[in-house]
Amino acid sequence: MPTFINDDLSLFYSEKGLGRLLLILPGNTASSACHEGELDYFGQYYHTVSLDFRGTGKSERMTSWPDDWWEKCADDVAALLLHLGEQQGIVMGTSGGANIALLYAICYPEHASGVIADSCSEIFPPENLRKEVSNRALQTNEQVEFWKYANGEDWEAVVENDNKLLLEFANQGGDFFNGRLNTINCPVLFTGSLKDSFIPDIGEQNISMAKQIKNSTTFLCNDGDHPFMWACSDLFRSVSYQFLKCLK
């Protein structure tokens, strides 16, 4: 089982393919297990690696998650790059993983050669975060199957820790980047569905983020839902592949 150590935590990753490094970052409560399709597709062209963030998937659990969990996960991405013996990597993330991809480009600019940020926002209204936590309490069959597949038999503890993280983030105002998006220098592609039920204002959010990043492109679609990566997988892969081919 491929693992590495960062902050005294054992972290798991999955990988396929050869060539230029492409890192795939899951959303909150997801894991690399959920990205087998992306590993198979992009693994045809790149050394494609998906990480289980600290406290999730097959990575080591923590008693509690820190308030800066997303930035700590960006540190884990940097540690994974070092573990793989690479100087730079392209980072593709969806939902919360997209925010981590952007934080990685902010915190480690010399190691980010490109970012694909799918179905994400700059500022998440606190009431929407609290609503998401309430929706999770329903624990529908679909939700439980997803969480169990992503995280194993202790999925309830993972979701509970993530709920606490979201609620604390809501209390702090829901701002992921604190005005730092304009420091990103590498090319960035934003993708998303205008019918995203999780981020109702995704169009305005993506345009606002793109305006702050000098070398950015935005692709928004009238089809799909959250995340666009999975709701319209063929279109997402086509648009992403064209972007990736243009990276130096």
TIFI-232556 format. One line per 8 residues: number of its first residue (from 1); their letters; for each residue x, y, z of C-alpha. Coordinates in steps of 0.05 Angstrom, whole numbers. Last residue first. Layout:
<fidos>
NUM	a	X,Y,Z | ...
</fidos>
This chain:
<fidos>
248	klcklfqy	91,485,-410 | 17,475,-402 | -25,474,-466 | -38,399,-465 | -66,405,-395 | -119,455,-417 | -142,409,-474 | -144,351,-425
240	svsrflds	-185,390,-376 | -238,409,-427 | -244,337,-452 | -244,308,-382 | -298,355,-358 | -341,341,-419 | -336,266,-409 | -348,271,-334
232	cawmfphd	-410,314,-335 | -437,301,-265 | -371,273,-241 | -323,331,-253 | -382,379,-248 | -385,366,-174 | -439,385,-160 | -491,390,-216
224	gdnclftt	-494,378,-290 | -514,420,-350 | -511,496,-362 | -435,494,-365 | -381,540,-339 | -309,539,-364 | -263,593,-335 | -191,608,-355
216	snkiqkam	-136,638,-313 | -67,670,-322 | -74,734,-282 | -112,707,-223 | -157,757,-188 | -207,762,-246 | -212,686,-246 | -235,685,-174
208	sinqegid	-291,735,-187 | -312,697,-249 | -314,632,-211 | -355,661,-153 | -405,696,-199 | -417,632,-237 | -417,589,-174 | -473,628,-142
200	pifsdkls	-515,567,-124 | -455,529,-96 | -482,462,-70 | -538,455,-122 | -491,468,-180 | -536,485,-238 | -486,533,-268 | -439,473,-270
192	gtflvpcn	-365,482,-258 | -295,489,-284 | -238,537,-265 | -173,529,-303 | -110,559,-272 | -43,576,-304 | 13,587,-253 | 25,654,-219
184	itnlrgnf	-22,653,-159 | -10,714,-114 | -77,746,-136 | -114,690,-100 | -87,715,-32 | -146,758,-8 | -164,715,52 | -163,649,13
176	fdggqnaf	-219,605,39 | -268,657,66 | -326,622,102 | -339,675,156 | -301,647,216 | -364,617,247 | -376,581,180 | -305,553,184
168	elllkndn	-321,527,254 | -384,494,226 | -346,465,167 | -291,435,211 | -342,405,260 | -378,373,201 | -311,346,175 | -297,313,242
160	evvaewde	-367,283,243 | -359,258,171 | -294,222,188 | -323,193,252 | -383,166,214 | -339,136,160 | -307,87,210 | -325,27,167
152	gnaykwfe	-287,51,106 | -271,122,82 | -292,131,10 | -337,71,1 | -368,82,70 | -379,156,55 | -411,142,-13 | -456,86,13
144	vqentqla	-478,129,72 | -496,188,27 | -535,145,-22 | -572,109,34 | -592,176,63 | -555,201,125 | -605,257,139 | -552,289,184
136	rnsvekrl	-513,307,121 | -566,357,102 | -556,393,168 | -481,399,156 | -496,426,86 | -545,477,115 | -491,501,164 | -443,512,105
128	neppfies	-498,548,66 | -513,594,125 | -439,611,131 | -436,635,59 | -377,602,24 | -326,651,-2 | -277,633,-57 | -318,578,-88
120	csdaivgs	-307,510,-118 | -335,463,-170 | -271,444,-205 | -203,477,-196 | -152,454,-248 | -84,481,-228 | -18,488,-265 | 58,484,-255
112	ahepycia	55,486,-179 | 122,474,-144 | 151,544,-144 | 84,573,-122 | 81,531,-58 | 34,569,-11 | -11,601,-63 | -10,544,-113
104	yllainag	-23,495,-55 | -80,539,-31 | -110,534,-101 | -105,458,-100 | -134,457,-30 | -194,498,-54 | -202,448,-111 | -200,390,-61
96	gstgmvig	-259,422,-24 | -300,416,-88 | -256,382,-140 | -181,384,-147 | -130,379,-203 | -57,397,-188 | -2,398,-240 | 65,381,-207
88	qqeglhll	134,408,-198 | 200,387,-167 | 186,313,-166 | 218,258,-124 | 152,223,-108 | 162,236,-33 | 177,310,-48 | 112,316,-87
80	laavddac	75,280,-30 | 103,330,20 | 77,388,-22 | 8,355,-25 | 11,345,51 | 25,419,60 | -37,434,19 | -73,387,67
72	kewwddpw	-49,430,125 | -79,490,88 | -146,455,84 | -143,433,157 | -132,504,183 | -184,496,238 | -148,433,260 | -182,365,254
64	stmreskg	-193,323,317 | -169,256,343 | -133,244,278 | -138,185,231 | -83,158,187 | -96,155,112 | -138,100,80 | -195,148,64
56	tgrfdlsv	-195,209,110 | -160,237,171 | -103,268,132 | -121,273,59 | -124,211,15 | -82,231,-46 | -93,216,-120 | -34,207,-167
48	thyyqgfy	-33,209,-243 | 33,200,-279 | 4,228,-343 | -27,209,-410 | -66,144,-401 | -67,157,-326 | -114,215,-342 | -171,166,-357
40	dlegehca	-157,110,-308 | -139,156,-250 | -200,200,-265 | -246,140,-264 | -214,112,-200 | -227,179,-166 | -275,158,-110 | -223,112,-80
32	ssatngpl	-176,172,-76 | -219,199,-20 | -285,236,-6 | -309,268,60 | -286,337,34 | -267,337,-39 | -213,294,-70 | -146,320,-97
24	illlrglg	-118,293,-162 | -43,304,-174 | -16,303,-245 | 58,289,-253 | 86,287,-324 | 98,218,-351 | 74,149,-330 | 8,119,-311
16	kesyflsl	-30,102,-248 | -26,123,-175 | -63,116,-109 | -43,152,-45 | -42,139,29 | -18,185,86 | 16,162,150 | 17,220,199
8	ddniftpm	78,244,237 | 70,314,206 | 80,281,138 | 95,207,126 | 87,169,61 | 42,113,36 | 34,65,-22 | 0,0,0
</fidos>
